[in-house]
Amino acid sequence: FLQVVNEERMAAAQAGESEREARLMLVINTVNQRSSVLIEQATERLRQVMSAPDPMMMELSISKLVAQGGADETFQLLLEANRDQAAAAGATGPAQLMDRLLKKTKTEIQRSKSPGQALISQLISEGDRLKRIELLTEAFTPVESLILASEDDKNKEPEPVVKPPDFIEIAKAMIRNFGNVKLGDGTGLKDRVMEIVGEAEQVSTDIYGESMTAEEQQDRMWNDGTISVFDLETLEQQAEAMGETMPWHGEMDESKFIEGFNKQGIKNIGG
């Protein structure tokens, strides 16, 4: 980011655009100041971790730090920089320790995420399409819970680890918040996530079937004369799997009711 901004600043300077150059310089200084603060905070957190008496206690400190939200990107970059610096100096022991703490940090962060967030992070870092399909299939396939807390749990329908609609919403939020970020291989995060969304829709369709449109649902009911509650449940599950909403969900448009009847289907009598 700073490299791009600095190039823009130099171009503005060469073009004689002093006001634009000054604004860009202000951006650079602000980012540098903020980065210095973040590095100081991360250094202090790392110092506290390293003050533990042994590597196991250090890993425990890492776990606590992640739970408190203190193992941010700056902290991870600092661990990585210390590891690389120790390795370059031939200090094998310290380098291995820093690598161990870095791996522990990433593991704990992954564990702290929701199943959907953990899944999409794993998919983004997975370059093999077939492996991504395998991960999506495993996450979307309904499974029975092995732990039954009560008698009511025995009657529950099998559920997937990650529900497709929830996954789609997480993907949309990631695109909104980080869509312009570039991955390590130069691919835009938005492009990678959109590719994953396409694969998720394919897997969801393979598992739950093709979702019917509202018009197709109405045509089927008209042609069949009726539709069973079991068919309605199936249609709802298919729609939810595709991130869609059934016509009878949510608030209904009262202008579409038969005259004289309310939204509960009860005939209005009197004024």
Secondary structure, DSSP 8 states (H G I E B T S, - for coil): -HHHHHHHHHHHHHTT-HHHHHHHHHHHHHHHHHHHHHHHHHHHHHHHHHTSSSHHHHHHHHHHHHHTT---HHHHHHHHHHHHHHHHTT-HHHHHHHHHHHHHHHHHHHHHS-HHHHHHHHHHH---HHHHHHHHHHHHS-B--S---SGGGGGS--B-SS-HHHHHHHHHHHHHHHTT-B-TTS-BHHHHHHHHHHHHHHHHHHHH-----HHHHHHHHHHHS---HHHHHHHHHHHHHTT---TTSS---GGGS-TTB-TTS-B----
